[in-house]
Amino acid sequence: MGGQASDELNLRDLAGVLRARWRVVFLVFLICVIAAAAATALLPIRYFAAALVFVDVSRKDLLDPTYHTLNGNSESARVDSEVEILGSDGVLMQTIQSEVLVEDPEFNPPPGMWRRLREAAGEDVEPFSAETAAGLVLARFRDAISVHRRGQTHVISVGVRSRDAAKAARLATALARIYIANQLDTKIGNLRAARDIIAMQAEEARASLIRAETAFGRFVFDNLDEIVALSGRAELREKQQRIAALAAERLELANQLTALRERIGAQNRTVFAEAATFQPPKVTEPARFKLDEGDLTVALREQVSSMTAALDAAEISVATERQALASAVMTTTLPPHILAQLYGLQQAARNETANYQALLARSVDLETQASLQMADSRIVSAALTPANPSFPNVTLVLALSCVGGLGLGVISAFVLENMAGGFTSVEQMQSVLGQSLCVALPFEKRPLNGFSVAHAIDGSRSSAFVSAVQRLRTTVDVAQLKMAGAAQLQDATGRVTLVASSVAGEGRSTIALALARTYALSGMQVLIIDGHRGPGGVQRLLGVETASQMEDMSFKRWPTVEDFRAFALKDPHSSAVLVSARTDVPRPTLDPLIAAARQLFDHIIIDGPPVDEIVEGVGLPARADTIVVVARAGRTAQAKVLASIHRLSAFMQSATDPVVVLSQTPKARG
């Protein structure tokens, strides 16, 4: 059965479906928009504020501004690393502590409903620990922030979402500032850690220098007798004696200064003991130090100062004399083995001196850099208080709901059209049903006199409806030609055509009457069989209550022309005649009547009941040569039409294609 379904997309069909189902499209569209508006009104409002941080990735030395290196890959990796650092838990936790977010209901809300119900029920609910509470606040704050790099630039966007616009701007700026402060502290801490390491190395170098100088002086002193004997310079011994005298004087001054300080300490302890007897107020360490200094007499202070100055002068004198002695020894003519040792010791002292001086210079350099250090990142745009909420975006939500609602409405219209909707054009009908024999009958207004639109078929008028009925007749003939062949069709008489529909109200009786009149006006003998079980159908269109029951003749004898004339009702507008027949009459009773009608009439048109009322194996449909299935445009469900075609085809003895009629189509599309 049927031809091949068309794969082409007919825009007119699509427009027809939308026009027929515009109410469905509008209803779905309206529901989507209302749902989106309601959701927008119920969702909590969130404000978003963002600060912009610029990361200077160039490596620079503040004491040498011209020193820097640039590397594209390293720069990009550095910025990505800073993004991760900025969003790390450590920076977030510092921000939480700085802004006291643990007391903010937005980030540390009260216990949930389930917890409150358990507490109200008297259950012993363990309170959250400080670590757990801080973890919950951290998790909520982490969800509220947005840290990302702006494209491939060196700018990082630091954003915070909050229910309060001012709070969002404040937290975003605070997060950026804490990150920058941590970056600066890290840089300064690294420099000072390096300084401390170098200071330790400098102290070790100083000790090495002292050992080298001491070794040189000890060698000179230990070998001075031999040096004097070999060189003959007696003044070297005088220098040695002067150094020894200065060293003894320095030792005496040191002992006196130590004794003086012990005396001062004993005096202070006595003062504190007396003060303790009177139970004075508690004194802090700084106050105790001030008390020590305040209790020193002016004389003791001056004595300590003078002795300290004398000790320093003695140190300088000893060092000067030793240097002079070493210089004098080095200018003396000595044996090679002594000179080699002297030069070796002197060079070792010089190396230690150079190393010590370099470490001191580097330590001072690091301290200077630490004091002048600046962060590599800076805020180029502080977060501003947003004027409008970022969530929900009412404009975007409504726009998406409109687009989505329109699309969903169109989809719903097509789904409904395919599942429960009707056809809108012959092309669509051919494509869906796979039938090539399809005819469209345009909508025709009922005449003012109340008669059926089939009365337009009277041979005197011409209209779109009349032309469409004539095309229907031609299509029925084509269907019969496919079944019997041209020669048989030319000589054949008594062809039976069943006009059926899926449901009532499709215009089935009107089409049956119009088709019968078209055949009758061409000179054929036409019999119309009204197959309705009760009043209605063609009888109602002709204005009669009940026509004679055709099956009543079967109980007398084989019907003759006179019998049909006696029982039949003549159509006032053509030569066609009408009888009534029940479709539930058994075939053994009905077959003789149909066979007699075939001999007496050229064409028998059966106005059948809805397909659902047809019982398989009995009645008129089993004797039909051609089936005309009527479907009302935009109303009869496509699935019902397809099911009706399959059901009726199962009743037919011939394997001809049915003729499908799309009734009451708009005239513009007929």
C-alpha angles and dihedrals in degrees: 000000000000137000129273118291115249117248094197120109110234110205091196089058091050091050089048092053091050091047091050094045100035091122091059091049092049093046093051090044091051093047092051093049093047091047091050092048091049092048090049091052093048099043116095115256118245128191122206125206126175135193122204119227122193117210116209102207097180115114109232141172113218090210089052110037092181093064114097140125130210126202121165098211093044091049093052092047090048093054091047089050091052089052090056092046092049091054095043122123092245094060091042092051091051089052090049090052094044094050095037092234092163086077094045111104090211093062098025105035123183119270117294127256094262092052092047091050091052090050091047089052089058096251115152101244114188110231120237116268120236091255092050092048091048090049091053092050090047091052092050092046091048089054090051097054131078120197119176142142119256101239112291094330128111091246121108121200114218110192135174129194118212141157088241118063095209092047091052091054092044095050093046092052092043092052091051093047094049090050091052092046091051090049091052093045090050092052093047091045091052092050093048092046088054089047091053091051091050090047089056090049090048090053090052090048090050091053090049090049091052091049091050093049091045091050090052093048093045090052091052093047093044093050099034094108091054091044091051091046093050097041100034092222106141093178089074089068090050089054090050091052091048090051091050091050091049091048091052091049090050091051091050091050090049092052092048092049090050092051091048092052091049089052091051090049092052091049091051092050089053091052092050092048091053091046090052090057090062092046099231122194118283111283122208124222095262089051092050090052090051089049091053092052093043094054094055113103121234091245093054090049093052092045093052090047094049093046091049090051091048091050091051090049090050090051090052093047093051091049092047094050092047090051090049091049092049091050092049092049092049091054092051122101104247138163115277095248091057094043091050092054092045092050091047092052092045093050091049089052091049092050092050089048092052092047092048093049092048092051092048090050092049091048091052089046092053092047089051092049091049091053092047097040121133131190118260090226130057137180108254094176123021117215113269125210106263117234096205131039117256093210129079096024098209095192094049094043093050092045092051091045090052093050093041093044092050092048093045090048092053091048091048090050092054093043091049090045092053095042103034106356131099136237122275102189142019090245091056091047092052091048096049100037097036089228124139097191101077128140131186121216114199123230112268124192117239112254118256091245089066096245122135122274085243087077086077085077097082102118094250103079136057125204141143089268093052091048091049091052089051089052088050090054090050091050091051089052090050090052091051090046090056089053103043106018129242097281095052092044091055093054100029123110133186100036112180120218121186117206109201141158139194096245137005122274098044095118094259097143092046091053092046091052093044092049091048092051091049090056092043094050088055090061100264126135104243130189121196115204113198103210098185116124094224140012115320138060118080091347090063092047091054092048098245126125102216132358124206117286108248094206091061088076093061093073095061111043144301103315119248133198089265089054092053091046090050094048101032129088115222121230108240093214100047144011093267119118129210133217130170124235132177113232093213094065112118116258095240088061097041102040096074090052092051091046091052091048090053090057095048103039136048095216133016116200114197116201096205129194123251112299093246089065094054115103116211116247098018140073137025102317091071091064098048121119095194132023124212111195115198122206123177114233114257093357116066111078114247092226091054092051092050092048091049092053091052092047095049093044088057090059095051123095092207126063098227124140116257121242111236119205122199103205131200096016117168111271092236088064100037 
